[in-house]
Amino acid sequence: MMTLEMREKDNMKELDNLIDLVQEETERLLIEYCEENECDDLPCLSNDIDYSGGFHEMIDSSVPVYTNEITEIFYRSGVGDEIEQVFEDSFGAEAKTDKGWPNGWKAAAIYSYLEQEAWQWWNDNAQDAFDTWRTEFDANLKRNADEMAKSALTAQCT
């Protein structure tokens, strides 16, 4: 039989998995954008990477849709108060009474929490991820240029 403490750990693990997912996907969106646009500088998450809405779509698709999953994460993850506070900071406490949330305000609170975690990853890690990508990109450019020069030289000699 599963104890309450075991359930809280499982639910915290589920929330941690969602956080890891949105952070990994945020990095993937960064690298994908840089590859498509051959960026010289770190792009803006809001204006560049999310121009098409892909960032918010990714977070939205990470939020559980089943009431039981939402309840489990919200109440039994051990950070429900923190999730609720992020929601209130974003929309105000009165927004919890708004009936316009498609899956209820708790799902919107989880969305806000995941979005905050993705932004935290961005603030802490995006520049390093970009610098790594840029170093690899520049090395590939040099390698390709060297190979083209070698091929051209070989072609001249024959």
C-alpha beads as a LAMMPS data file, in Angstrom:
LAMMPS data file: protein, C-alpha beads

158 atoms
157 bonds

1 atom types
1 bond types

-500.0 500.0 xlo xhi
-500.0 500.0 ylo yhi
-500.0 500.0 zlo zhi

Masses

1 110.0

Atoms # bond

1 1 1 0.000 0.000 0.000
2 1 1 1.297 3.437 -0.932
3 1 1 1.693 5.891 1.932
4 1 1 0.944 9.592 1.647
5 1 1 4.661 10.356 1.748
6 1 1 5.286 7.930 -1.128
7 1 1 2.507 9.551 -3.180
8 1 1 3.951 13.014 -2.546
9 1 1 7.359 11.820 -3.744
10 1 1 5.784 10.260 -6.863
11 1 1 3.864 13.464 -7.598
12 1 1 6.952 15.596 -7.003
13 1 1 8.831 13.311 -9.395
14 1 1 6.062 13.831 -11.966
15 1 1 6.326 17.599 -11.571
16 1 1 10.137 17.387 -11.763
17 1 1 9.764 15.374 -14.983
18 1 1 7.519 18.080 -16.447
19 1 1 10.027 20.764 -15.437
20 1 1 12.882 18.794 -17.009
21 1 1 10.817 18.366 -20.163
22 1 1 10.046 22.072 -20.614
23 1 1 13.656 22.988 -19.892
24 1 1 14.967 20.453 -22.423
25 1 1 12.422 21.603 -24.983
26 1 1 13.356 25.250 -24.374
27 1 1 16.969 24.364 -25.149
28 1 1 15.871 22.418 -28.231
29 1 1 13.878 25.431 -29.460
30 1 1 16.946 27.644 -28.948
31 1 1 19.258 25.358 -30.918
32 1 1 16.673 24.796 -33.645
33 1 1 16.166 28.549 -34.037
34 1 1 19.917 29.181 -34.142
35 1 1 20.445 26.502 -36.776
36 1 1 17.663 27.872 -38.971
37 1 1 18.829 31.483 -38.627
38 1 1 22.622 31.062 -38.225
39 1 1 22.540 33.414 -35.231
40 1 1 25.543 35.524 -34.296
41 1 1 24.046 36.482 -30.916
42 1 1 21.724 34.863 -28.413
43 1 1 18.200 35.325 -29.764
44 1 1 15.359 36.687 -27.652
45 1 1 13.072 33.996 -26.267
46 1 1 9.949 36.169 -26.557
47 1 1 10.521 38.038 -29.807
48 1 1 12.544 35.541 -31.823
49 1 1 12.065 31.986 -30.639
50 1 1 8.415 32.377 -29.629
51 1 1 7.501 34.511 -32.642
52 1 1 5.448 31.598 -33.983
53 1 1 4.120 30.662 -30.539
54 1 1 6.143 27.457 -30.350
55 1 1 7.474 28.156 -26.864
56 1 1 4.024 28.650 -25.364
57 1 1 2.634 25.753 -27.375
58 1 1 5.354 23.501 -25.932
59 1 1 4.517 24.542 -22.368
60 1 1 0.796 24.180 -23.010
61 1 1 1.255 20.638 -24.308
62 1 1 3.232 19.767 -21.157
63 1 1 0.384 20.617 -18.776
64 1 1 -1.668 17.594 -17.717
65 1 1 -5.240 17.622 -18.994
66 1 1 -6.832 15.033 -16.734
67 1 1 -8.360 16.389 -13.535
68 1 1 -6.802 13.652 -11.437
69 1 1 -3.287 14.420 -12.732
70 1 1 -3.782 18.143 -12.169
71 1 1 -5.037 17.518 -8.629
72 1 1 -2.209 15.105 -7.858
73 1 1 0.454 17.568 -8.994
74 1 1 -1.223 20.588 -7.488
75 1 1 -2.036 19.211 -4.057
76 1 1 0.303 16.318 -3.531
77 1 1 3.567 17.505 -5.068
78 1 1 4.484 19.492 -1.986
79 1 1 4.690 22.756 -3.950
80 1 1 0.996 23.469 -4.513
81 1 1 1.231 26.729 -2.570
82 1 1 4.165 27.808 -4.728
83 1 1 2.286 26.894 -7.915
84 1 1 -0.744 28.847 -6.688
85 1 1 1.437 31.863 -5.842
86 1 1 2.941 31.908 -9.342
87 1 1 -0.601 31.903 -10.749
88 1 1 -1.699 34.730 -8.458
89 1 1 1.416 36.740 -9.335
90 1 1 0.613 36.307 -13.028
91 1 1 -3.140 36.788 -13.050
92 1 1 -4.213 37.972 -9.597
93 1 1 -6.013 35.996 -6.892
94 1 1 -9.401 36.999 -8.326
95 1 1 -8.602 35.055 -11.524
96 1 1 -9.251 31.809 -9.640
97 1 1 -12.973 32.604 -9.724
98 1 1 -12.955 33.157 -13.500
99 1 1 -14.858 30.338 -15.207
100 1 1 -13.082 31.005 -18.522
101 1 1 -10.105 28.708 -17.911
102 1 1 -10.651 25.715 -20.254
103 1 1 -9.233 23.180 -17.778
104 1 1 -9.700 25.284 -14.660
105 1 1 -7.398 27.682 -12.913
106 1 1 -5.252 24.905 -11.422
107 1 1 -4.157 23.752 -14.881
108 1 1 -3.414 27.391 -15.725
109 1 1 -1.393 27.611 -12.490
110 1 1 0.665 24.576 -13.505
111 1 1 1.177 26.210 -16.918
112 1 1 2.396 29.406 -15.219
113 1 1 4.707 27.407 -12.981
114 1 1 6.201 25.477 -15.919
115 1 1 6.599 28.693 -17.886
116 1 1 8.443 30.248 -14.945
117 1 1 10.738 27.214 -14.749
118 1 1 11.458 27.428 -18.490
119 1 1 12.307 31.110 -18.148
120 1 1 14.540 30.302 -15.187
121 1 1 16.405 27.787 -17.352
122 1 1 16.701 30.427 -20.070
123 1 1 18.109 33.023 -17.697
124 1 1 20.568 30.566 -16.155
125 1 1 21.634 28.505 -19.179
126 1 1 20.677 29.946 -22.567
127 1 1 23.878 31.920 -23.090
128 1 1 26.040 28.864 -22.354
129 1 1 23.921 26.661 -24.634
130 1 1 24.132 29.294 -27.373
131 1 1 27.915 29.674 -26.947
132 1 1 28.355 25.893 -27.228
133 1 1 26.192 25.807 -30.346
134 1 1 28.043 28.784 -31.866
135 1 1 31.452 27.184 -31.215
136 1 1 30.329 23.968 -32.919
137 1 1 28.726 25.913 -35.774
138 1 1 31.911 27.936 -36.383
139 1 1 34.046 24.772 -36.262
140 1 1 31.769 23.137 -38.855
141 1 1 31.981 26.228 -41.083
142 1 1 35.780 26.154 -40.915
143 1 1 35.870 22.402 -41.586
144 1 1 33.573 22.804 -44.597
145 1 1 35.628 25.716 -45.936
146 1 1 38.844 23.713 -45.521
147 1 1 37.320 20.731 -47.329
148 1 1 36.081 22.947 -50.172
149 1 1 39.501 24.554 -50.505
150 1 1 41.172 21.146 -50.536
151 1 1 38.714 19.898 -53.160
152 1 1 39.305 22.971 -55.300
153 1 1 43.068 22.528 -55.035
154 1 1 42.790 18.844 -55.916
155 1 1 40.597 19.709 -58.915
156 1 1 43.189 22.231 -60.150
157 1 1 45.976 19.700 -59.941
158 1 1 44.187 17.150 -62.094

Bonds

1 1 1 2
2 1 2 3
3 1 3 4
4 1 4 5
5 1 5 6
6 1 6 7
7 1 7 8
8 1 8 9
9 1 9 10
10 1 10 11
11 1 11 12
12 1 12 13
13 1 13 14
14 1 14 15
15 1 15 16
16 1 16 17
17 1 17 18
18 1 18 19
19 1 19 20
20 1 20 21
21 1 21 22
22 1 22 23
23 1 23 24
24 1 24 25
25 1 25 26
26 1 26 27
27 1 27 28
28 1 28 29
29 1 29 30
30 1 30 31
31 1 31 32
32 1 32 33
33 1 33 34
34 1 34 35
35 1 35 36
36 1 36 37
37 1 37 38
38 1 38 39
39 1 39 40
40 1 40 41
41 1 41 42
42 1 42 43
43 1 43 44
44 1 44 45
45 1 45 46
46 1 46 47
47 1 47 48
48 1 48 49
49 1 49 50
50 1 50 51
51 1 51 52
52 1 52 53
53 1 53 54
54 1 54 55
55 1 55 56
56 1 56 57
57 1 57 58
58 1 58 59
59 1 59 60
60 1 60 61
61 1 61 62
62 1 62 63
63 1 63 64
64 1 64 65
65 1 65 66
66 1 66 67
67 1 67 68
68 1 68 69
69 1 69 70
70 1 70 71
71 1 71 72
72 1 72 73
73 1 73 74
74 1 74 75
75 1 75 76
76 1 76 77
77 1 77 78
78 1 78 79
79 1 79 80
80 1 80 81
81 1 81 82
82 1 82 83
83 1 83 84
84 1 84 85
85 1 85 86
86 1 86 87
87 1 87 88
88 1 88 89
89 1 89 90
90 1 90 91
91 1 91 92
92 1 92 93
93 1 93 94
94 1 94 95
95 1 95 96
96 1 96 97
97 1 97 98
98 1 98 99
99 1 99 100
100 1 100 101
101 1 101 102
102 1 102 103
103 1 103 104
104 1 104 105
105 1 105 106
106 1 106 107
107 1 107 108
108 1 108 109
109 1 109 110
110 1 110 111
111 1 111 112
112 1 112 113
113 1 113 114
114 1 114 115
115 1 115 116
116 1 116 117
117 1 117 118
118 1 118 119
119 1 119 120
120 1 120 121
121 1 121 122
122 1 122 123
123 1 123 124
124 1 124 125
125 1 125 126
126 1 126 127
127 1 127 128
128 1 128 129
129 1 129 130
130 1 130 131
131 1 131 132
132 1 132 133
133 1 133 134
134 1 134 135
135 1 135 136
136 1 136 137
137 1 137 138
138 1 138 139
139 1 139 140
140 1 140 141
141 1 141 142
142 1 142 143
143 1 143 144
144 1 144 145
145 1 145 146
146 1 146 147
147 1 147 148
148 1 148 149
149 1 149 150
150 1 150 151
151 1 151 152
152 1 152 153
153 1 153 154
154 1 154 155
155 1 155 156
156 1 156 157
157 1 157 158
